[in-house]
Amino acid sequence: MTHRARILAALRGQPVDRLPWVPRLDLWYNAHRHRGTLPAEWAGASLAQIVTDLGVGLHAVIPDFLATEGPDEVYDRALGIEHVPNQPFRVRFRRTQRIVYREGDQTRVVYRTPAGELTARLVYSEQMRRDGITIMHVTERVVKSDDDYRRVAALFADLEVERDETRYAALRDEVGELGVAVAFGSGAASPGHHLLRDLVPYDRFYYDLHDHPEWIAETAASMAGYYEQVLEACAASSAEVVLHGANYDVMLTPPRLFEAHILHGLAHWAKGLHAASKLLATHADGENDGLCALLRQSGVDVADAICPAPMTRLSLRDYREQLGPQVATWGGICSSSLLPPLFTDAQFEAHLDDVLSAVGDGRRLILSVADTTPPEASLARLRRIGERAAECRLGDPP
């Protein structure tokens, strides 16, 4: 089986010839390319060439958030809106104007919406570049006053989603049989989650949700049309798997909030994508103890970036059992285990023993480093995981 065929089979719950091993290496690669510290044998090599040499699958789930066509599109990160190659659609403003003021690594962006101005600040520092990070950090969110909710509503009503697979098709061809080019829907799973995750400071969101729940409900309702357009574009695309929703954590998205503001959004996307014979993946890279039952209930097919104990409270076996037999787990190896200063060789091997004990028959499991391989990771340990994965006998499901 090719890496692509093996990944798709595992995600669909079908038999695999061996355990899919698909480490996320994009940040590792970006960091070393920026620093000029790629190993000599890979100087000038592409990431695809490196994974081919390593004999692993190409992780093509999380986009390069800087890979926008228009230079100013990258700053729409402040709105939780991306313009990345993984999207089988384009997002455009009808009347809203985007005005960008660059100040070194800092950027101020102003959106002149039909209802008034929204402003935000972002940073993309040298340290972020050295760490391989491609997603800008928003230091000032757009909602700072009561009236800003009304402006957010006007901005999202002004958005137009155009179905366009040009960039996605090129990415899919580039990935080829090395992996599965997962289409990108949205970083947030629903309009309410979008407000919390991207637009409103966390503390203010919770205060406003308590004191003025109508503000949250009305603004979320005004964003629903945009989400529906994105869903329709993803469902009509050629992608087999679509990523929608990211960054859950029992502290910031506790079960009560998840059930009220995220569950319905994921369930709606699951229904829409399943009707188009596609799988729904969601990026569940936080502390998910207490959230797995809700993820299972939502109908998602893939829980991506699952990071187990000791970085979180749940082992991979716990995740597999709590997510249930219909949800594929993508991840399973905590990134800190690849750092010799943090894990001794014995601790690393013990972690691998624990992870591989939960493999079962290999169905609905993609072995990967969660959330990502750090720049200082030991290549020897990456290769060791590949050896252990290849030796792994696929038996009964956990």
SEVEXPA-191142 format. One record per residue (C-alpha): residue in one letter; residue number from 1; z, x, y. Coordinates in steps of 0.1 Angstrom, whole numbers, plus 5000, padded with zeros to 4 digits. Example, Ala and Ser with C-alpha at 12.3 -4.5 7.8 and 13.67 -1.06 7.14 Angstrom:
res, n, pz, px, py
A, 1, 5078, 5123, 4955 $
S, 2, 5071, 5137, 4989 $
end
This chain:
res, n, pz, px, py
M, 1, 5000, 5000, 5000 $
T, 2, 4994, 5011, 5036 $
H, 3, 5023, 5011, 5060 $
R, 4, 5009, 4980, 5076 $
A, 5, 5005, 4962, 5043 $
R, 6, 5040, 4972, 5032 $
I, 7, 5056, 4961, 5064 $
L, 8, 5039, 4927, 5064 $
A, 9, 5048, 4922, 5027 $
A, 10, 5084, 4930, 5033 $
L, 11, 5087, 4907, 5064 $
R, 12, 5071, 4879, 5044 $
G, 13, 5095, 4883, 5015 $
Q, 14, 5068, 4896, 4991 $
P, 15, 5072, 4925, 4967 $
V, 16, 5067, 4961, 4980 $
D, 17, 5058, 4993, 4962 $
R, 18, 5086, 5012, 4980 $
L, 19, 5110, 5007, 5008 $
P, 20, 5092, 5006, 5042 $
W, 21, 5106, 5035, 5064 $
V, 22, 5095, 5030, 5100 $
P, 23, 5117, 5050, 5124 $
R, 24, 5114, 5041, 5161 $
L, 25, 5103, 5074, 5177 $
D, 26, 5088, 5065, 5210 $
L, 27, 5118, 5075, 5232 $
W, 28, 5122, 5107, 5212 $
Y, 29, 5085, 5115, 5217 $
N, 30, 5085, 5106, 5254 $
A, 31, 5116, 5127, 5261 $
H, 32, 5103, 5158, 5243 $
R, 33, 5068, 5155, 5258 $
H, 34, 5084, 5152, 5293 $
R, 35, 5107, 5181, 5287 $
G, 36, 5079, 5202, 5271 $
T, 37, 5101, 5206, 5240 $
L, 38, 5079, 5190, 5212 $
P, 39, 5081, 5212, 5181 $
A, 40, 5053, 5238, 5181 $
E, 41, 5034, 5222, 5153 $
W, 42, 5031, 5190, 5174 $
A, 43, 5023, 5205, 5208 $
G, 44, 4997, 5182, 5222 $
A, 45, 4999, 5158, 5193 $
S, 46, 5000, 5120, 5198 $
L, 47, 5029, 5099, 5183 $
A, 48, 5005, 5085, 5158 $
Q, 49, 4996, 5121, 5146 $
I, 50, 5033, 5129, 5143 $
V, 51, 5043, 5099, 5122 $
T, 52, 5013, 5106, 5100 $
D, 53, 5026, 5142, 5095 $
L, 54, 5060, 5128, 5087 $
G, 55, 5046, 5102, 5063 $
V, 56, 5064, 5073, 5080 $
G, 57, 5052, 5041, 5095 $
L, 58, 5044, 5037, 5132 $
H, 59, 5070, 5016, 5150 $
A, 60, 5050, 4994, 5173 $
V, 61, 5075, 4967, 5182 $
I, 62, 5090, 4976, 5216 $
P, 63, 5063, 4983, 5243 $
D, 64, 5059, 5011, 5268 $
F, 65, 5072, 4992, 5298 $
L, 66, 5055, 5016, 5322 $
A, 67, 5020, 5011, 5307 $
T, 68, 5009, 4985, 5333 $
E, 69, 4973, 4983, 5346 $
G, 70, 4983, 4977, 5383 $
P, 71, 5007, 5004, 5396 $
D, 72, 5030, 4978, 5413 $
E, 73, 5031, 4955, 5382 $
V, 74, 5058, 4977, 5367 $
Y, 75, 5083, 4965, 5394 $
D, 76, 5082, 4929, 5381 $
R, 77, 5108, 4942, 5357 $
A, 78, 5131, 4929, 5385 $
L, 79, 5119, 4894, 5375 $
G, 80, 5122, 4900, 5338 $
I, 81, 5084, 4898, 5337 $
E, 82, 5064, 4925, 5320 $
H, 83, 5027, 4935, 5321 $
V, 84, 5025, 4956, 5289 $
P, 85, 4997, 4963, 5264 $
N, 86, 5015, 4944, 5236 $
Q, 87, 5011, 4911, 5254 $
P, 88, 4981, 4889, 5244 $
F, 89, 4981, 4874, 5279 $
R, 90, 4983, 4883, 5315 $
V, 91, 5007, 4870, 5341 $
R, 92, 4996, 4865, 5377 $
F, 93, 5010, 4850, 5409 $
R, 94, 4991, 4822, 5426 $
R, 95, 5007, 4823, 5461 $
T, 96, 5037, 4846, 5458 $
Q, 97, 5032, 4881, 5474 $
R, 98, 5048, 4912, 5459 $
I, 99, 5057, 4939, 5485 $
V, 100, 5069, 4973, 5472 $
Y, 101, 5088, 4999, 5492 $
R, 102, 5092, 5032, 5473 $
E, 103, 5120, 5056, 5482 $
G, 104, 5118, 5084, 5457 $
D, 105, 5133, 5073, 5424 $
Q, 106, 5145, 5041, 5441 $
T, 107, 5123, 5011, 5448 $
R, 108, 5129, 4980, 5468 $
V, 109, 5106, 4950, 5460 $
V, 110, 5102, 4918, 5480 $
Y, 111, 5087, 4886, 5466 $
R, 112, 5075, 4862, 5493 $
T, 113, 5076, 4829, 5473 $
P, 114, 5066, 4795, 5485 $
A, 115, 5103, 4788, 5491 $
G, 116, 5113, 4821, 5508 $
E, 117, 5119, 4857, 5500 $
L, 118, 5136, 4872, 5470 $
T, 119, 5145, 4909, 5470 $
A, 120, 5156, 4934, 5443 $
R, 121, 5161, 4971, 5438 $
L, 122, 5152, 4993, 5408 $
V, 123, 5157, 5029, 5398 $
Y, 124, 5137, 5052, 5376 $
S, 125, 5155, 5085, 5376 $
E, 126, 5146, 5120, 5363 $
Q, 127, 5174, 5116, 5338 $
M, 128, 5157, 5084, 5325 $
R, 129, 5124, 5103, 5323 $
R, 130, 5141, 5131, 5304 $
D, 131, 5156, 5106, 5280 $
G, 132, 5122, 5090, 5273 $
I, 133, 5132, 5056, 5288 $
T, 134, 5103, 5035, 5300 $
I, 135, 5122, 5004, 5312 $
M, 136, 5134, 5006, 5349 $
H, 137, 5170, 4998, 5356 $
V, 138, 5175, 4969, 5381 $
T, 139, 5204, 4979, 5404 $
E, 140, 5201, 4948, 5426 $
R, 141, 5192, 4914, 5410 $
V, 142, 5171, 4888, 5428 $
V, 143, 5198, 4861, 5428 $
K, 144, 5223, 4869, 5455 $
S, 145, 5228, 4835, 5472 $
D, 146, 5229, 4798, 5463 $
D, 147, 5194, 4794, 5478 $
D, 148, 5180, 4821, 5456 $
Y, 149, 5180, 4798, 5426 $
R, 150, 5156, 4775, 5445 $
R, 151, 5134, 4805, 5453 $
V, 152, 5134, 4816, 5416 $
A, 153, 5123, 4781, 5407 $
A, 154, 5095, 4782, 5432 $
L, 155, 5084, 4817, 5419 $
F, 156, 5082, 4807, 5383 $
A, 157, 5064, 4775, 5391 $
D, 158, 5038, 4797, 5409 $
L, 159, 5031, 4819, 5378 $
E, 160, 4999, 4816, 5359 $
V, 161, 4995, 4828, 5323 $
E, 162, 4960, 4837, 5313 $
R, 163, 4952, 4842, 5276 $
D, 164, 4937, 4877, 5273 $
E, 165, 4939, 4899, 5242 $
T, 166, 4919, 4928, 5256 $
R, 167, 4948, 4952, 5258 $
Y, 168, 4966, 4939, 5227 $
A, 169, 4934, 4942, 5206 $
A, 170, 4930, 4979, 5217 $
L, 171, 4967, 4986, 5208 $
R, 172, 4962, 4969, 5174 $
D, 173, 4932, 4990, 5167 $
E, 174, 4951, 5021, 5178 $
V, 175, 4980, 5014, 5154 $
G, 176, 4957, 5005, 5126 $
E, 177, 4972, 5009, 5091 $
L, 178, 5000, 5030, 5103 $
G, 179, 5021, 4999, 5113 $
V, 180, 5021, 4964, 5127 $
A, 181, 5013, 4959, 5164 $
V, 182, 5040, 4933, 5172 $
A, 183, 5030, 4911, 5201 $
F, 184, 5055, 4908, 5230 $
G, 185, 5064, 4874, 5243 $
S, 186, 5094, 4878, 5265 $
G, 187, 5126, 4899, 5267 $
A, 188, 5146, 4867, 5272 $
A, 189, 5147, 4840, 5245 $
S, 190, 5149, 4811, 5269 $
P, 191, 5150, 4803, 5306 $
G, 192, 5188, 4802, 5306 $
H, 193, 5189, 4835, 5288 $
H, 194, 5164, 4849, 5313 $
L, 195, 5187, 4840, 5342 $
L, 196, 5216, 4858, 5325 $
R, 197, 5197, 4888, 5312 $
D, 198, 5174, 4895, 5342 $
L, 199, 5179, 4875, 5374 $
V, 200, 5216, 4868, 5381 $
P, 201, 5244, 4894, 5381 $
Y, 202, 5265, 4888, 5349 $
D, 203, 5297, 4878, 5367 $
R, 204, 5279, 4855, 5391 $
F, 205, 5261, 4838, 5362 $
Y, 206, 5293, 4829, 5345 $
Y, 207, 5310, 4817, 5377 $
D, 208, 5280, 4796, 5386 $
L, 209, 5277, 4782, 5350 $
H, 210, 5313, 4770, 5353 $
D, 211, 5313, 4758, 5389 $
H, 212, 5277, 4747, 5394 $
P, 213, 5261, 4741, 5359 $
E, 214, 5234, 4720, 5376 $
W, 215, 5221, 4751, 5394 $
I, 216, 5216, 4769, 5360 $
A, 217, 5201, 4738, 5343 $
E, 218, 5177, 4729, 5371 $
T, 219, 5165, 4765, 5376 $
A, 220, 5160, 4769, 5338 $
A, 221, 5141, 4736, 5337 $
S, 222, 5117, 4749, 5364 $
M, 223, 5110, 4780, 5343 $
A, 224, 5102, 4761, 5311 $
G, 225, 5065, 4756, 5320 $
Y, 226, 5060, 4794, 5322 $
Y, 227, 5077, 4799, 5289 $
E, 228, 5054, 4772, 5273 $
Q, 229, 5023, 4789, 5286 $
V, 230, 5035, 4822, 5271 $
L, 231, 5042, 4806, 5238 $
E, 232, 5008, 4789, 5237 $
A, 233, 4991, 4823, 5244 $
C, 234, 5011, 4841, 5217 $
A, 235, 5005, 4813, 5191 $
A, 236, 4967, 4814, 5199 $
S, 237, 4966, 4852, 5195 $
S, 238, 4956, 4873, 5165 $
A, 239, 4991, 4888, 5161 $
E, 240, 5009, 4883, 5128 $
V, 241, 5043, 4889, 5144 $
V, 242, 5056, 4881, 5179 $
L, 243, 5087, 4895, 5195 $
H, 244, 5106, 4871, 5216 $
G, 245, 5141, 4875, 5230 $
A, 246, 5163, 4906, 5231 $
N, 247, 5197, 4921, 5237 $
Y, 248, 5222, 4897, 5222 $
D, 249, 5259, 4908, 5221 $
V, 250, 5290, 4888, 5212 $
M, 251, 5306, 4898, 5245 $
L, 252, 5277, 4889, 5269 $
T, 253, 5261, 4861, 5248 $
P, 254, 5291, 4847, 5228 $
P, 255, 5285, 4820, 5202 $
R, 256, 5292, 4791, 5226 $
L, 257, 5267, 4804, 5252 $
F, 258, 5242, 4813, 5225 $
E, 259, 5243, 4779, 5210 $
A, 260, 5240, 4761, 5244 $
H, 261, 5214, 4784, 5261 $
I, 262, 5195, 4805, 5236 $
L, 263, 5194, 4788, 5202 $
H, 264, 5170, 4760, 5213 $
G, 265, 5146, 4785, 5229 $
L, 266, 5144, 4806, 5197 $
A, 267, 5140, 4775, 5176 $
H, 268, 5112, 4761, 5198 $
W, 269, 5094, 4794, 5195 $
A, 270, 5099, 4796, 5158 $
K, 271, 5085, 4761, 5154 $
G, 272, 5055, 4769, 5176 $
L, 273, 5047, 4802, 5159 $
H, 274, 5052, 4790, 5124 $
A, 275, 5027, 4762, 5131 $
A, 276, 5002, 4790, 5139 $
S, 277, 5012, 4809, 5107 $
K, 278, 5030, 4837, 5127 $
L, 279, 5064, 4853, 5123 $
L, 280, 5090, 4853, 5150 $
A, 281, 5109, 4885, 5156 $
T, 282, 5138, 4889, 5180 $
H, 283, 5155, 4921, 5192 $
A, 284, 5191, 4917, 5181 $
D, 285, 5204, 4952, 5189 $
G, 286, 5240, 4945, 5201 $
E, 287, 5272, 4935, 5184 $
N, 288, 5262, 4905, 5164 $
D, 289, 5294, 4897, 5146 $
G, 290, 5297, 4859, 5151 $
L, 291, 5260, 4855, 5160 $
C, 292, 5242, 4860, 5127 $
A, 293, 5247, 4823, 5116 $
L, 294, 5231, 4812, 5149 $
L, 295, 5202, 4836, 5145 $
R, 296, 5196, 4822, 5110 $
Q, 297, 5199, 4786, 5123 $
S, 298, 5173, 4793, 5150 $
G, 299, 5145, 4799, 5124 $
V, 300, 5137, 4834, 5134 $
D, 301, 5119, 4854, 5107 $
V, 302, 5129, 4890, 5117 $
A, 303, 5161, 4904, 5133 $
D, 304, 5149, 4937, 5149 $
A, 305, 5169, 4967, 5159 $
I, 306, 5199, 4958, 5137 $
C, 307, 5225, 4986, 5141 $
P, 308, 5252, 4986, 5115 $
A, 309, 5287, 5001, 5112 $
P, 310, 5302, 5024, 5124 $
M, 311, 5284, 5017, 5157 $
T, 312, 5290, 4979, 5153 $
R, 313, 5314, 4959, 5131 $
L, 314, 5289, 4948, 5105 $
S, 315, 5275, 4969, 5077 $
L, 316, 5238, 4964, 5067 $
R, 317, 5251, 4945, 5036 $
D, 318, 5270, 4922, 5060 $
Y, 319, 5239, 4916, 5081 $
R, 320, 5218, 4909, 5050 $
E, 321, 5243, 4884, 5037 $
Q, 322, 5250, 4867, 5070 $
L, 323, 5214, 4864, 5081 $
G, 324, 5205, 4850, 5048 $
P, 325, 5175, 4855, 5025 $
Q, 326, 5149, 4840, 5049 $
V, 327, 5155, 4865, 5078 $
A, 328, 5141, 4900, 5075 $
T, 329, 5162, 4929, 5088 $
W, 330, 5145, 4956, 5107 $
G, 331, 5167, 4986, 5113 $
G, 332, 5198, 4994, 5093 $
I, 333, 5205, 5031, 5103 $
C, 334, 5227, 5037, 5133 $
S, 335, 5212, 5063, 5157 $
S, 336, 5244, 5083, 5160 $
S, 337, 5241, 5093, 5123 $
L, 338, 5211, 5115, 5133 $
L, 339, 5233, 5136, 5157 $
P, 340, 5251, 5165, 5139 $
P, 341, 5278, 5167, 5166 $
L, 342, 5288, 5131, 5158 $
F, 343, 5282, 5129, 5121 $
T, 344, 5289, 5158, 5096 $
D, 345, 5264, 5162, 5068 $
A, 346, 5288, 5145, 5045 $
Q, 347, 5293, 5116, 5068 $
F, 348, 5255, 5113, 5072 $
E, 349, 5250, 5111, 5035 $
A, 350, 5278, 5086, 5031 $
H, 351, 5261, 5064, 5058 $
L, 352, 5228, 5066, 5039 $
D, 353, 5246, 5057, 5007 $
D, 354, 5261, 5026, 5023 $
V, 355, 5228, 5016, 5039 $
L, 356, 5207, 5020, 5007 $
S, 357, 5233, 5001, 4987 $
A, 358, 5222, 4970, 5005 $
V, 359, 5184, 4974, 4999 $
G, 360, 5183, 4951, 4969 $
D, 361, 5147, 4944, 4959 $
G, 362, 5134, 4957, 4993 $
R, 363, 5121, 4923, 5004 $
R, 364, 5127, 4914, 5040 $
L, 365, 5139, 4948, 5049 $
I, 366, 5123, 4974, 5071 $
L, 367, 5143, 5006, 5072 $
S, 368, 5145, 5020, 5108 $
V, 369, 5168, 5037, 5133 $
A, 370, 5185, 5012, 5155 $
D, 371, 5180, 5008, 5183 $
T, 372, 5160, 5040, 5186 $
T, 373, 5159, 5077, 5175 $
P, 374, 5177, 5097, 5202 $
P, 375, 5160, 5128, 5217 $
E, 376, 5186, 5151, 5202 $
A, 377, 5181, 5137, 5167 $
S, 378, 5179, 5160, 5138 $
L, 379, 5144, 5161, 5123 $
A, 380, 5159, 5174, 5091 $
R, 381, 5179, 5142, 5088 $
L, 382, 5149, 5120, 5097 $
R, 383, 5130, 5137, 5068 $
R, 384, 5161, 5133, 5045 $
I, 385, 5161, 5095, 5052 $
G, 386, 5124, 5095, 5041 $
E, 387, 5133, 5113, 5009 $
R, 388, 5161, 5090, 5001 $
A, 389, 5140, 5059, 5009 $
A, 390, 5112, 5071, 4986 $
E, 391, 5137, 5077, 4958 $
C, 392, 5153, 5043, 4963 $
R, 393, 5149, 5020, 4933 $
L, 394, 5142, 4985, 4943 $
G, 395, 5165, 4962, 4923 $
D, 396, 5181, 4928, 4928 $
P, 397, 5185, 4914, 4963 $
P, 398, 5219, 4920, 4979 $
end
